[in-house]
Amino acid sequence: MVEPGTQRDDAGGRFAGRVAVVTGASRGIGLGIARRLADEGASLVLTARRMDGLEEAAASMPAERVRLVAGRAQDPEHRARAIDVAVRELGGIDVLVANAGINPVYGPLLGLEHDAARKVFEVNVLGTLGWVQAACAAGLGDRADAAVLLMSSVTGAVPSPGIGWYGVSKAAVAHLAVTLAVELGPRVRVNALAPAVVRTQFARALYEGREDEVAARYPMRRLGLPEDVAAAAAYLCSTEASWITGQVVTLDGGLLAAGGAA
Ligand SMILES: NC(=O)c1ccc[n+]([C@@H]2O[C@H](COP(=O)([O-])OP(=O)(O)OC[C@H]3O[C@@H](n4cnc5c(N)ncnc54)[C@H](OP(=O)(O)O)[C@@H]3O)[C@@H](O)[C@H]2O)c1
């Protein structure tokens, strides 16, 4: 028997015949999302800086439905190239997951180096906006059911000691999602996810060697997994979420409800 809500529209999955671009897709959360969309039938353009990482990531996906474009998310030429591959080789673009993000600085805001601060904004905020601009310029929204998903963080909602500037950039990403949803409706839905700590290379410093202690702060008593984020991402980008736009969805195992910070 099929559980209520788990039945898919056809054997091809919710994303059959649809084209998605996922940035930062060679590992971690981006890879989890890309795998999920591929499993549900999407054709995909995957991006990251390193081609070897992309090739490894794509090895488990159907080659005929996947294209790889290496480059820096903050580089306008790279963005244009990746979107162009989606349009010319896969036939268009229906879904953009602007996931790539960085956090190279640690420490209090009063000691923040402005060059490092600019780099964080260049990738996390302007890069994210640049992907949406490039996708829309190439026709995102011309077909029905277009969706954009941005990657914010719980650090954008509550202060997180040591990674304050990253949190400021993720608050900006959350506000981008809400503002773009208003600007791009009804042709394109725009939402964001705001995860707490997810077990990836990026977040390793936040839990390595003390995972049980960190997980104990979460009502669900575990850290997030890329698959947790992927499930929410796939829902928000699917037609099942066609009346959901302008939302920043927290994925945190209950951390904020319990009064915790990332
Ligand atoms: N993990 C968490 O706890 C957590 C929580 C909240 C939000 N997030 C957000 O989720 C997103 C993904 O994080 P993650 O944990 O999955 O990180 P991750 O495991 O380090 O993966 C990052 C991905 O982005 C690519 N990347 C990094 N810098 C890039 C750049 N400048 N241009 C293009 N691609 C780049 C990486 O490949 P290359 O190295 O080859 O470029 C890799 O594919 C980020 O926006 C992060 O802020 C993460």
The ligand as an SDF file (V2000), in Angstrom:
LIG
                    3D

 48 52  0  0  0  0  0  0  0  0999 V2000
   26.5140   22.4800    6.6010 N   0  0  0  0  0  0  0  0  0  0  0  0
   25.8090   23.2860    7.3770 C   0  0  0  0  0  0  0  0  0  0  0  0
   25.7430   23.1010    8.6020 O   0  0  0  0  0  0  0  0  0  0  0  0
   25.0460   24.4310    6.7760 C   0  0  0  0  0  0  0  0  0  0  0  0
   24.0440   25.0400    7.5560 C   0  0  0  0  0  0  0  0  0  0  0  0
   23.3230   26.1020    7.0300 C   0  0  0  0  0  0  0  0  0  0  0  0
   23.5750   26.5230    5.7380 C   0  0  0  0  0  0  0  0  0  0  0  0
   24.5490   25.9250    5.0000 N   0  0  0  0  0  0  0  0  0  0  0  0
   24.7700   26.4150    3.6360 C   0  0  0  0  0  0  0  0  0  0  0  0
   24.6030   25.3450    2.7240 O   0  0  0  0  0  0  0  0  0  0  0  0
   25.3910   25.5900    1.5790 C   0  0  0  0  0  0  0  0  0  0  0  0
   26.2160   24.3470    1.2850 C   0  0  0  0  0  0  0  0  0  0  0  0
   27.0190   24.0560    2.4080 O   0  0  0  0  0  0  0  0  0  0  0  0
   27.6480   22.6120    2.6550 P   0  0  0  0  0  0  0  0  0  0  0  0
   27.6410   22.4280    4.1200 O   0  0  0  0  0  0  0  0  0  0  0  0
   27.0050   21.6180    1.7860 O   0  0  0  0  0  0  0  0  0  0  0  0
   29.1630   22.8750    2.1750 O   0  0  0  0  0  0  0  0  0  0  0  0
   30.2450   21.8780    1.5710 P   0  0  0  0  0  0  0  0  0  0  0  0
   30.0080   20.4810    1.9680 O   0  0  0  0  0  0  0  0  0  0  0  0
   31.5660   22.5050    1.8630 O   0  0  0  0  0  0  0  0  0  0  0  0
   29.9760   21.9890   -0.0070 O   0  0  0  0  0  0  0  0  0  0  0  0
   30.1440   23.2260   -0.6370 C   0  0  0  0  0  0  0  0  0  0  0  0
   29.9150   23.0570   -2.1260 C   0  0  0  0  0  0  0  0  0  0  0  0
   30.0030   24.3440   -2.7410 O   0  0  0  0  0  0  0  0  0  0  0  0
   31.1180   24.3710   -3.6480 C   0  0  0  0  0  0  0  0  0  0  0  0
   31.7130   25.7040   -3.5250 N   0  0  0  0  0  0  0  0  0  0  0  0
   32.3530   26.2410   -2.4710 C   0  0  0  0  0  0  0  0  0  0  0  0
   32.7340   27.5000   -2.7390 N   0  0  0  0  0  0  0  0  0  0  0  0
   32.3080   27.7620   -4.0030 C   0  0  0  0  0  0  0  0  0  0  0  0
   32.3890   28.8860   -4.8680 C   0  0  0  0  0  0  0  0  0  0  0  0
   32.9900   30.0090   -4.4940 N   0  0  0  0  0  0  0  0  0  0  0  0
   31.8490   28.7860   -6.0910 N   0  0  0  0  0  0  0  0  0  0  0  0
   31.2570   27.6390   -6.5130 C   0  0  0  0  0  0  0  0  0  0  0  0
   31.1310   26.5540   -5.7430 N   0  0  0  0  0  0  0  0  0  0  0  0
   31.6570   26.6200   -4.5100 C   0  0  0  0  0  0  0  0  0  0  0  0
   32.0090   23.2020   -3.2240 C   0  0  0  0  0  0  0  0  0  0  0  0
   32.8050   22.6470   -4.2670 O   0  0  0  0  0  0  0  0  0  0  0  0
   34.2600   23.2720   -4.6480 P   0  0  0  0  0  0  0  0  0  0  0  0
   35.0610   23.2590   -3.3950 O   0  0  0  0  0  0  0  0  0  0  0  0
   34.7920   22.3830   -5.7380 O   0  0  0  0  0  0  0  0  0  0  0  0
   33.9660   24.6420   -5.1430 O   0  0  0  0  0  0  0  0  0  0  0  0
   30.9540   22.1900   -2.7900 C   0  0  0  0  0  0  0  0  0  0  0  0
   30.3640   21.5820   -3.9250 O   0  0  0  0  0  0  0  0  0  0  0  0
   26.2020   26.8470    1.8570 C   0  0  0  0  0  0  0  0  0  0  0  0
   25.5410   27.9620    1.2940 O   0  0  0  0  0  0  0  0  0  0  0  0
   26.1640   26.9520    3.3710 C   0  0  0  0  0  0  0  0  0  0  0  0
   26.3040   28.2810    3.8070 O   0  0  0  0  0  0  0  0  0  0  0  0
   25.2900   24.8790    5.4860 C   0  0  0  0  0  0  0  0  0  0  0  0
  1  2  1  0
  2  3  2  0
  2  4  1  0
  4  5  1  0
  4 48  2  0
  5  6  2  0
  6  7  1  0
  7  8  2  0
  8  9  1  0
  8 48  1  0
  9 10  1  0
  9 46  1  0
 10 11  1  0
 11 12  1  0
 11 44  1  0
 12 13  1  0
 13 14  1  0
 14 15  2  0
 14 16  1  0
 14 17  1  0
 17 18  1  0
 18 19  2  0
 18 20  1  0
 18 21  1  0
 21 22  1  0
 22 23  1  0
 23 24  1  0
 23 42  1  0
 24 25  1  0
 25 26  1  0
 25 36  1  0
 26 27  1  0
 26 35  1  0
 27 28  2  0
 28 29  1  0
 29 30  1  0
 29 35  2  0
 30 31  1  0
 30 32  2  0
 32 33  1  0
 33 34  2  0
 34 35  1  0
 36 37  1  0
 36 42  1  0
 37 38  1  0
 38 39  2  0
 38 40  1  0
 38 41  1  0
 42 43  1  0
 44 45  1  0
 44 46  1  0
 46 47  1  0
M  CHG  2   8   1  16  -1
M  END
$$$$
